[in-house]
Amino acid sequence: MLKQADLLVLHHLVPDEVEPGSLAPNLRFYEPRTAHGSSLSPARPRPRRLIEAGQEDDVVGLVIGTRSGRLARRLLSYVALDLLVAVSKPVVLVPPHTAMPFELRRVLVPLDGTNVTAAALTETVALARDAEVELDVLHVHDEDSLPLFSEQPQHETESWAREFLARYCPTVDLDRLHLRVGAPGEHVVRVAEETGADLIALGWAQDLSSGRAAVVREALRRSRVPVLLVPVAAAAPGPPATAPASTMSA
């Protein structure tokens, strides 16, 4: 038979065997059923209270430090993971080697070509522009979605890029759009290094279940600069957008 403390401690003893995001629901279930004379009692503050604090109206966002060294396999504690998926606010995840004082001069904004991600990052882009922070936009094609161009690929690529920016990030200049083909997570980290970005801004669905958030996981694992995660749930819903079609040919 498992007691409540035994079940909860599994999240720390065998973290790879439990589903990310399951610690907070278990605490919410067991806390009111516990006499608080056991191992649950000394833990303060509990994730539930941190989550409630993060959801307050006057909280604009959260800042969480990641780990390194021998704990690099688990960049975040499970309390931090629960905050990520439970609080629908922007979160900045800061690597331990980030130089202080931190100066924000350049931001990389990866866009996947969907309206919902672009909408989620609209305020981030506007704030950066108002603060005179330089912006770079990255779009990564996979081989199946790579546009097919006709006899003038250079001209059509430029036309495609202009239409992409007009649709998803119209305030950014054409020479700040970076197009790549391959694995998005790898290119996000690589382009951030190439451009000298001080921050990577990603829209995400707050879903860390198996097979999801691959770009977020890769960015957190490999990035040497802070990563801003902006929940897409708060953005206006819209159908997935296709690549600009006027410059594509069969």
Secondary structure, 3 states (H helix, E strand, C coil): CCCHHHHHHHHHHCHHHCCCCCHHHHHHHHHHHCCCCCCCCCCCCCHHHHHHHHCCCCCCCEEEECCCHHHCCCCCCHHHHHHHHHCCCCEEEECCCCCCCCCCCEEEEECCCCHHHHHHCHHHHHHHHHCCCEEEEEEEECCCCCCCCCCCHHHHHHHHHHHHHHHHCCCCCHHHEEEEECCHHHHHHHHHHHHCCCEEEEEECCCCCCCCCHHHHHHHHHCCCCEEEEECCCCCCCCCCCCCCCCCCC
